[in-house]
Amino acid sequence: RDFLPRGSGIVTRRPLILQLVNNKAEYAEFLHCKGRKFVDFDEVRQEIEAETDRITGSNKGISPIPINLRVYSPHVLNLTLIDLPGMTKVAVGDQPVDIEHQIRDMILQFITRESCLILAVTPANTDLANSDALKVAKEVDPQGVRTIGVITKLDLMDEGTDARDILENKLLPLRRGYIGVVNRSQKDIDGKKDIRVAMAAERKFFLSHPSYRHMAEKMGTPHLQKALNQQLTNHIRDTLPGLRSKLQSQLLSLEKEVEEYKNFRPDDPTRKTKALLQMVQQFGVDFEKCIEGSGDQVDTAELSGGARINRIFHERFPFELVKIVFDEKELRREISHAIKNVHGVRTGLFTPDLAFEAIVKKQIIKLKEPCLKCIDLVIQELINTFRQCTNKLGSYPRLREETERIVTTYVREREGKTKDQVLLLIDIELSYINTNHEDFIGFANAQQRNIVNKKRAIPNQVIRKGWLTLNISIMKGGSKEYWFVLSAESVSWYKDEEEKEKKYMLPLDNLKLRDVEKGFMSNKHIFAIFNTEQRNVYKDLRQIELACDTQEDMDSWKASFLRAGVYPEKDQVETEDAAPADTFSMDPQLERQVETIRNLVDSYISIVNKTIRDLMPKTIMHLMINSAKDFIHSELLAYLYSSGDQNSLMEESADQAQRRDEMLRMYHAIKEALSIIGDISTSTVSTPVPPPVNDSWVPESSPTPQRRPPTSAPPPSRPPAVRGPTPGPPTLNPIPAYVAPPIPSRPGQPMNAFGNSSLDPFSAPPQIPSRPARIPPGIPSRRPPGAPNRPTIIRPAEPSLLD
């Protein structure tokens, strides 16, 4: 059949994957024209040309996107070839200036694969030592195990010369030898010379030529076909054990996922009810595991669920409490006003209780804001956790949407009750100031006690270690990461975590924290440490800025500094200049009274803080989180049933249906492939690989080949939807410039591009070629004896792309 485009210049401008399948009927199919059978092969040629122009344009452009063509015929052997563009040197038409490199890269994509057999085609009327094909083949196959030489145009050699020494593998030996072919001339093609006649003429040429007649049985297109088919058979035999084990491992990995789909029956009325029950139960279990931290799939990338709520309880909330309570100047000003207002016109001799109560109540009321903020943060985390747990309901979009809506509505209802309860706790604290509490210091102690520095943790106790970015002005070195060690008395930083080279140590006395806004160009979260006595903290800097990558890290570090006694700076609403003058001119007696009440307030507020810090997590857990767990387990299902029609609720998403179909198709394809492999007899006769030959004559390429690893090379792959036997090269057709490795196939079985299995192992069950039952016309009835140096095995274990 004559259907491959021919002409002058570069004709093959896209790879053509030509799959030949031995079949009773004769027709061709293109992948891009699904369902259309071409019986007229002139139309096939026109379609190849049209499809080439569609991607590359009509002015000699090239493209690596392959054209997939399958030819079914009783006159072909099962083979697959890939016809690649010739290695042009000069750009013409629309071709880019680097056309040579582009074509070279395209060819290397195919021939670098270990399972690919290379047909190195060279005209006999040129110097074989300069053959581009042999040169590139040597680069990727230095041992010559997968390279077969093909010599064309033997009839065009100058009179008195011949290629006998080459074909006998004496002159420029290749490990697998050479096969000579004689194709039609351009005049024959233009004159529509029949291919059968051309093959008869080829046979006559070899039988009658004095230099070739003794090896005529090992020359010609029919012999090349048989040699390639035998190589494919040997290759399959060698790769079957590896293929079988690979398929079995894939089947095992799919078993678990397919389990829920195997018994799937869309028309089963109980299916939706069962699925609904299972989904709701799974959602409840997932939520509980996420909160309690007993999940079998622990997130190692970031904090989630219960861990984030725990961080709010024990890092964010205590920090917010401390931030509000410790506001020294403002507090002393308030105590002074309270004492004076309680005495009225009189000058008091004793410290008044009422002033203490008024100040304490004012401080307790301030606790409401951080408590409510804590509840809001916990609710946000709860809703995020719900969304995370509903991911498994993704196959039923309506169900997921309804579940999220119902549970979020419930949490919002509980939010009101929880906030009421927390405010009630604070009101309870306000209703009775218990000055008889065992931890309260009492009046006598308050007069003697001078609270300047808080009692710190055990000296030298390390509170936290970790990396922080130290921001310094660009003039002094810019930002740099250091290993920080925070202890109860100091903060130090080192060059790295080995803590050998200490950069600086800063005592914690008189230090406070301050928030710093993000820089314009920075995405880090920043806070600063400064000295309350206006001293330089580090070198000549009044404050040092520390940067963290995430908000969580920053909150955690601030909580650690809090434990070390470094408190946040208060937001001063009034400046010191605007403060009333009488605040600072207290008489000694009033000053003593202010100090006493200050100590009493400090003691009592620490008791209240301790109580609130303890009760807040308990209240939130009881009224919100545990309540939400109970709701999901006991009431969610009833709400779902009452929210709408069960059929619409359990409507599957298109993605899920497609995924299930693909999964089942993969599963059954692999099972079918394993059963096919099980039926195959591995008693194929094969000969050992020929011994190495001296191929030093093949020129080494000067530049290192731009080779791509097999994994990155995008060999053409056939979409899974395509079915049909796998093809191979035309029996009665001139061999293309580069021939793809055979793709094993069995007529009538679903096609699987063997060469592409690394990309899409499930595109269809792999097929094994059966030996052709009959010999195409023109092939001698007697099987020619094997040439001494002609190889018959392809060893590579990867999928095959014979190029």
MOCOR-V701881 format. One line per field, one symbol per residue. ss: DSSP state (@ for helix, = for strand, . for the rest). psi: psi as a letter, one per 20 degrees, with the letter a starting at -180 (. if undefined). A space follows every 50 residues. Layout:
ss=???
psi=???
//
This chain:
ss=.............=========....====.......=..@@@@@@@@@@ @@@@@@......===========.....=====...............@@ @@@@@@@@@@@......======....@@@.@@@@@@@@@......==== ==.@@@.......@@@@..........===.....@@@@@....@@@@@@ @@@@@@@@....@@@@@@..@@@@@@@@@@@@@@@@@@@@@@@@@@@@@@ @@@@@@@@@@@@......@@@@@@@@@@@@@@@@@@@@@@@@........ .....@@@@@@@@@@@@@@@@@@@@..@@@@@@@@@@@@@@@@....... ..@@@@@@@@@@@@@.@@@@@@@@@@@@@@@@@@@@@@@@@@@...@@@@ @@@@@@@@@@@@@@@@@@@@@@@@@@@@@@@..........@@@@@@@.. ...........==========..@@@...========..=====...... .======...======........=======......=..=.======.. @@@@@@@@@@@@@...==.......@@@..@@@@...@@@@@@@@@@@@@ @@@@@@@@@@@@@@@@@@@@@@@@@@@@@@@@@@.@@@@@@@@..@@@@. ...@@@@@@@@@@@@@@@@@@@@@@@@@@..................... .................................................. ...@@@............................................ ...
psi=pnipqqaqaogoiqpoooppppqgqorqqqhimpippphoihhgghhggg hghhhirjljrrqipqppppppqijqqoqpqooqqqnqhpprcjqrhkhg hgggggghhgiiphjpppooppqijrohijphghghhhgimhijhjpppp prkhijqqpiqrkghghjkggmpqhjaqpqqorqrhggghjlpqhgghhh hgghghhiphhihikhijrrgghgghgghhggggggghigghgghghhhh gghhgghigihgkpohjohighgggggggggggggggghhgikkqinpoi hrqqchhhhhhggiggghghghhhgnngggghgggggggghhhciqoqhq pphhgggggghhhhhiigghghhgggghgghgghgghhhihijhingggg gggggghggghhghgghghggghgghhghhhoonjjqhiphrgghhhhpo ngpqprapqjpphqqrpqpooqqhhjiaqqpropooaihrpqqrgaiikg nphqpoqipkqrqpqpqqrhiqjqpqrqprpikkrpgockphqppppqhr hgggggghhghghijoqqqqoogqrhhiqqhihilqrhghgggggghggg gggghhgggggghghghggggghgghghgggghhiggghghiiaphghhk pqqhggggggggghggghggggghhghhippkjppqqrpqqqrokihppq pgqppmqqqhhhpnqpqpqhhprrqpraqpgkqqprgppqqqoqrppiqq qoogijhhgmijhrpqqppqpphqpqqipqhppqqpqhjpqjqohqirqp oo.
//
